[in-house]
Amino acid sequence: MKNRLVALVLILVVMPLSGCWNRRDPENLALVLATAFDVDEESGVHKVIVQIANPLAMGGQDAGQGGGGEKKPFWTISANGTLSHQAMRNLAEGVSREFFWAHNRVFLLSENIARNGIYPIMDMAARERQLRASANVVVVEGDIKKLMEAEFPLEESGAKGLDRQIITIRYERSLFAIKTLNQLYNILAQPGREMFIGRIKVVEDAQQVEESSGGNSETPNTPPPALIKGGAMFKGDRMVGWAEEQETLGWAYATGRVFRSIVYIKDPVDNNTPIGLDIGEMESQMHPETDANGTRIVVQIKAEGHLHDIPVDRDLSVQSDYIKSLERRSAQAIRNAVHSTIDLSRELESDIIGFGNLIYRKQPKLWDEIGDRWYEVFTDMEIDVRVEMNIRRTGLLASPMASEKRR
Amino acid sequence: MTTENFPKATTEKIANRQFLYMLFMMRTTVVIALLPVLTSADAFQDAWASAIVSFFGAALLVLIIGGLGIKFPELTAVEYAQKLIGKWPGKAVSLIFILAFLVIIATDTRIYAEALVTGFLTETPLAFIVFMMVIAGSAAAYSGIEVIGRAADLLFPIFVAMLTLSLAFAIPDALAMKENLQPVLSRGAGPVLRGSMVPIIIIAQYLSLTMLIPVTNQPKKALGTALWALAGSSLVLILVTLAVTTIQGPDHGSRLVFPFFSMVRTLNISVFLERIEIFALFAWGFGIFIGVSVFMYCGTRAMSQIIGLQDYRPLIGPLAVIWGTFSVHSYQDLFELRTYFQPRIVIPYNLFWILVPMGILWAAYGIRSLAGGNPNEK
């Protein structure tokens, strides 16, 4: 028994030691961190822009004194080709090292290529052995080349910055549709459901940041290279339009992809004071219901949250009518967001929430009848959004200061 | 190397436990490598049901293949065929088994080599990988079935552990995308049955039972052991099918060349734990190794009995060369390999290996029983 155990351990030890017979040493490879795809609409030429890690400048804090100080920690280079794979191979014309793609974390698609159809890229990525289907995909609004060259103030490389920013926005505001390449294959193949990919907006100048954040922030000294919010809506493999903040939130609410979100409503008493709620947990369920009037879809959303902005003196005991009316109002705000998504889906014929897929899954016979003309049916279909909002906490402050004391 | 240092083929025995491990690993590797429940027909999201159906179909064929072995617990198929239908007809029928072993070794090794060449060692010549596997298999077969049994003892826990790891890491993603399994069984039994055909017919691998039953410790129980091995590998097949259908999607999954592999590649446990496909690859390699060694043993043993040699070992060298060459040359490319696994080709072909020899032998057995007297007697 002991001998067998030793033999087992020995075999397991040997496994990670396997080397490469053709001596492709990791330190001599060009590690691709981010890949961007673009297409020239007139000539149809595909362009690939990659960001490569620069080991000379990345070697820790002391590198500055070691002579590599002038170099950026990453390098951006682009090439053209008939299709994206050729462009990726053509990159070698200007690079001294062999490419290694397996560490690529983000695929960026330009608006151009998204509108022209992204299936060619998905096909190539599924065949190529080094590319990972677990990498995130985003659609870029604006100059994609500029984004690939941009430096992120807090990060050593742009790719890492993007990767982190995507995660951050998702956890903080649920304003972004994270999609891995693998999920995109899934959605594209599913009947009655369209792709929805997160958007990255390239910041052209500081002015734009000011406008985007409502005009109430000062122009920062160093504008961020990119703002992440909203998403690109697809029909088939072609992008048909942008979803803004409200529609993206509606999508996240309806599909239950909310980590944290904020809802602002007006105080039910004076109908003016803004009151803010933080939504912490959210569950969503959809099911079709058939009765004499035909089939309708019920979306049931259960949300829980806490108050975080309530600058007026109100009765905050949990069972009070006031809390109840806050709950009703915030439920309405959520319902509005979902309805705005549904309206945009109908307008663009891009069913990103997947109502058609719901019918395909739950009532396949009905789908056989209506699947071919889904968007006609979808336009008239009744979608009943039921939101149940519960306010559970009031933050660390139990009740606000009485109004008269503030005068 | 002299053969005197090794036990005589006639006295070698393996435990039924080792027999179970061998059968489990050889079937599991092939059914999950190409995942024919999903890729060979239009079962799509109902492929898991095909996997369940395939157990029953395959079990029936196992009974046909192994049933006679139980009646002649001391004899291999080559020996009892000669007893049942006479010396030369018996030898002629046994040649079909040799053909089956030849094609099965060639195909299993080739699938493994194709996966390595497509996904990992793109510049390695295919023949190199094939012959490494064949050489390893020959060494094992030369050492005898007892040694292969002990190798199975050692590799089985690793094999199971690695499959379990790959599947366990898939659970979070599979749960998140479980919608891909709906609509459940909406298109009736047709697609489910079509999806189960190829996995059922791949049970032709268990033709090795005809040579292995007499070397087990308890030949009378060997059929039960084989059914347990089949049940185990069917369970793995169901789990793998569920994981691939949910994570890759029924449509995309059915288009992949190596679905299980692509599925494992997409898993991302956390930022620092990814690229876990190496587990699946090692498990696969071990399974193929055990399969190839067992088939080489069975093939050379059958051949030696047909031509009347005392020991099968001198045949390993020449036959290994034939097997390796056949593996490299019987399929021009991946397209031909995939064509082989299409139902209209693989089903009649493999059914021929199973039903023709076993049908003749069962008929002879039945006639001898009816004619009175014990068929075990000459």
HADDOCK unambig.tbl for C-alpha pairs under 7 A between the chains (distance, minus, plus):
assign (segid A and resid 129 and name CA) (segid B and resid 119 and name CA) 5.51 0.50 0.50
assign (segid A and resid 132 and name CA) (segid B and resid 266 and name CA) 6.64 0.50 0.50
assign (segid A and resid 133 and name CA) (segid B and resid 266 and name CA) 5.39 0.50 0.50
assign (segid A and resid 134 and name CA) (segid B and resid 266 and name CA) 4.96 0.50 0.50
assign (segid A and resid 134 and name CA) (segid B and resid 267 and name CA) 6.80 0.50 0.50
assign (segid A and resid 134 and name CA) (segid B and resid 268 and name CA) 6.65 0.50 0.50
assign (segid A and resid 182 and name CA) (segid B and resid 248 and name CA) 6.80 0.50 0.50
assign (segid A and resid 182 and name CA) (segid B and resid 266 and name CA) 6.95 0.50 0.50
assign (segid A and resid 185 and name CA) (segid B and resid 252 and name CA) 6.53 0.50 0.50
assign (segid A and resid 186 and name CA) (segid B and resid 248 and name CA) 6.29 0.50 0.50
assign (segid A and resid 186 and name CA) (segid B and resid 249 and name CA) 5.09 0.50 0.50
assign (segid A and resid 186 and name CA) (segid B and resid 252 and name CA) 6.69 0.50 0.50
assign (segid A and resid 189 and name CA) (segid B and resid 251 and name CA) 5.94 0.50 0.50
assign (segid A and resid 189 and name CA) (segid B and resid 252 and name CA) 6.81 0.50 0.50
assign (segid A and resid 360 and name CA) (segid B and resid 183 and name CA) 6.87 0.50 0.50
assign (segid A and resid 361 and name CA) (segid B and resid 182 and name CA) 4.88 0.50 0.50
assign (segid A and resid 361 and name CA) (segid B and resid 183 and name CA) 4.21 0.50 0.50
assign (segid A and resid 362 and name CA) (segid B and resid 183 and name CA) 6.02 0.50 0.50
assign (segid A and resid 364 and name CA) (segid B and resid 183 and name CA) 6.53 0.50 0.50
assign (segid A and resid 364 and name CA) (segid B and resid 186 and name CA) 6.66 0.50 0.50
